[in-house]
Amino acid sequence: MKSLMTVFVLFPLLVVVTAVQAADKPVNMNVDGRAVTVTPPAIERAGTTYVPLRSGVQALGGNVKWNPNTKTATVVLCGKVARISGSEGLTIGGSIYLPLRLMSTRLGCGIRWEAPSRTVFITKPITGG
């Protein structure tokens, strides 16, 4: 009886989690005027665009170092250093996804969203000197 109750409790939760994951929509990325593909792909969830941390930063020409003990990433882009906690985003399939707005604010990137093509346009920060 107890295992049957567990099934009735857990099954609806699995359906909800699957439905939420299925609601993720792919997003196209353009960096400094060129289309880029990141793996895993950028997604839109509940109106927010999320970019996979490592491949998103690498597409911008930056580097990411992950500290598994503190669960933080040190990101270096165009001479700018940012520390980002894994808890600031979503973890999907072992990858950390950050809200694009957070990532751009921390790294000084410009962003623009084009809804008809589902494309986010990112411009890297201009380095001084």
SULNOR-V414036 format. One record per residue. N is the residue number from 0. RES is the residue in one small letter. PHI is phi as a letter, one per 40 degrees, with the letter a starting at -180 (none if undefined). D_LAST is the distance of its C-alpha to the last C-alpha in Angstrom with 2 decimals. Layout:
N	RES	PHI	D_LAST
N	RES	PHI	D_LAST
This chain:
0	m	none	71.26
1	k	c	68.18
2	s	c	66.35
3	l	c	67.34
4	m	c	65.86
5	t	c	62.62
6	v	c	62.47
7	f	c	63.08
8	v	c	60.34
9	l	c	57.67
10	f	d	58.26
11	p	c	57.11
12	l	c	53.93
13	l	c	53.20
14	v	c	53.81
15	v	c	51.40
16	v	c	48.62
17	t	c	49.17
18	a	c	49.13
19	v	c	45.83
20	q	c	44.22
21	a	c	45.79
22	a	c	44.21
23	d	c	40.66
24	k	b	39.38
25	p	c	36.92
26	v	b	33.61
27	n	c	31.64
28	m	b	27.86
29	n	b	25.37
30	v	b	21.69
31	d	f	19.34
32	g	g	22.48
33	r	b	24.31
34	a	c	27.29
35	v	b	27.08
36	t	b	29.97
37	v	b	29.73
38	t	b	32.62
39	p	c	34.11
40	p	c	33.52
41	a	c	31.97
42	i	b	34.83
43	e	b	35.91
44	r	b	38.33
45	a	f	39.99
46	g	g	37.46
47	t	b	34.35
48	t	c	32.05
49	y	b	31.44
50	v	b	29.08
51	p	c	29.86
52	l	d	27.26
53	r	c	26.76
54	s	c	27.03
55	g	c	25.10
56	v	c	22.03
57	q	c	22.48
58	a	c	22.70
59	l	c	19.19
60	g	g	18.05
61	g	b	18.19
62	n	b	20.67
63	v	b	23.53
64	k	b	25.67
65	w	b	28.97
66	n	b	30.94
67	p	c	34.56
68	n	c	35.85
69	t	c	33.80
70	k	f	33.37
71	t	b	29.66
72	a	b	26.69
73	t	b	23.34
74	v	b	20.76
75	v	b	17.27
76	l	a	15.11
77	c	f	11.41
78	g	g	11.12
79	k	c	13.46
80	v	b	16.99
81	a	b	20.11
82	r	b	23.74
83	i	b	26.24
84	s	c	29.99
85	g	d	32.20
86	s	c	34.43
87	e	c	31.90
88	g	b	32.82
89	l	b	35.72
90	t	b	36.96
91	i	b	38.49
92	g	f	39.93
93	g	g	37.99
94	s	b	34.56
95	i	c	32.62
96	y	b	31.75
97	l	b	29.45
98	p	d	29.72
99	l	d	26.92
100	r	c	26.21
101	l	c	25.81
102	m	c	23.52
103	s	c	21.25
104	t	c	21.28
105	r	c	20.49
106	l	b	17.62
107	g	g	16.18
108	c	c	17.48
109	g	c	19.26
110	i	b	22.90
111	r	a	25.80
112	w	b	29.38
113	e	b	31.73
114	a	c	35.21
115	p	d	37.31
116	s	c	35.46
117	r	f	34.62
118	t	b	30.99
119	v	b	27.90
120	f	b	24.74
121	i	b	21.53
122	t	b	17.97
123	k	c	15.25
124	p	c	12.58
125	i	c	9.35
126	t	c	6.51
127	g	c	3.76
128	g	h	0.00
